[in-house]
């Protein structure tokens, strides 16, 4: 498994843990987790077009990148 694949797996696990909150709240909670605990390079290494990202994780990374803007 590549580093990028591992990051996608971790992002999806985080997103699934928050999914019970509903999609929008889960995306924000996932984004907050990423902001707090992921190194900047880890964030950059996740491709928004990666077909392996679940929708909540994809939305979270959009939020994180919009903040970094």
C-alpha positions as CSV (number, residue, x, y, z in Angstrom):
1,X,0.0,0.0,0.0
2,X,1.4,3.4,-1.0
3,X,1.6,6.3,1.4
4,X,-1.2,8.0,-0.5
5,X,-3.4,5.0,-0.3
6,X,-2.8,4.8,3.4
7,X,-3.8,8.5,3.8
8,X,-7.0,7.9,1.9
9,X,-7.8,4.9,4.1
10,X,-7.2,7.0,7.3
11,X,-9.3,9.8,5.9
12,X,-12.1,7.4,5.1
13,X,-11.9,5.9,8.6
14,X,-12.2,9.3,10.2
15,X,-15.1,10.3,8.0
16,X,-17.0,7.0,8.7
17,X,-16.5,7.6,12.5
18,X,-18.3,11.0,12.2
19,X,-20.9,9.8,9.6
20,X,-23.6,9.4,12.3
21,X,-23.7,13.2,12.6
22,X,-25.0,13.6,9.1
23,X,-23.0,14.5,6.0
24,X,-22.3,18.2,6.5
25,X,-21.5,17.9,10.2
26,X,-19.4,14.8,9.6
27,X,-17.4,16.6,6.8
28,X,-16.7,19.6,9.2
29,X,-15.7,17.2,12.0
30,X,-13.4,15.3,9.7
31,X,-11.9,18.5,8.4
32,X,-11.3,19.7,12.0
33,X,-9.6,16.5,12.8
34,X,-7.4,16.8,9.8
35,X,-6.5,20.4,10.6
36,X,-5.6,19.5,14.1
37,X,-3.7,16.2,13.7
38,X,-2.4,15.9,10.1
39,X,0.9,17.4,8.9
40,X,0.5,19.8,6.0
41,X,2.3,17.4,3.6
42,X,-0.2,14.7,4.5
43,X,-3.1,17.0,3.5
44,X,-1.3,17.9,0.2
45,X,-0.7,14.3,-0.6
46,X,-4.5,13.4,-0.6
47,X,-5.9,13.9,-4.1
48,X,-9.5,15.2,-4.2
49,X,-10.1,13.2,-7.3
50,X,-9.0,9.9,-5.7
51,X,-11.8,7.4,-6.4
52,X,-11.2,5.8,-3.1
53,X,-12.2,8.8,-1.0
54,X,-15.7,8.5,0.5
55,X,-17.9,11.6,-0.1
56,X,-17.6,12.9,3.5
57,X,-13.8,12.7,3.4
58,X,-13.8,14.4,0.0
59,X,-16.0,17.2,1.3
60,X,-13.7,17.5,4.4
61,X,-10.6,18.0,2.3
62,X,-12.4,20.6,0.2
63,X,-13.1,22.5,3.5
64,X,-9.5,22.1,4.7
65,X,-8.1,23.4,1.4
66,X,-10.6,26.2,1.2
67,X,-9.4,27.4,4.6
68,X,-5.8,27.1,3.5
69,X,-6.6,29.0,0.4
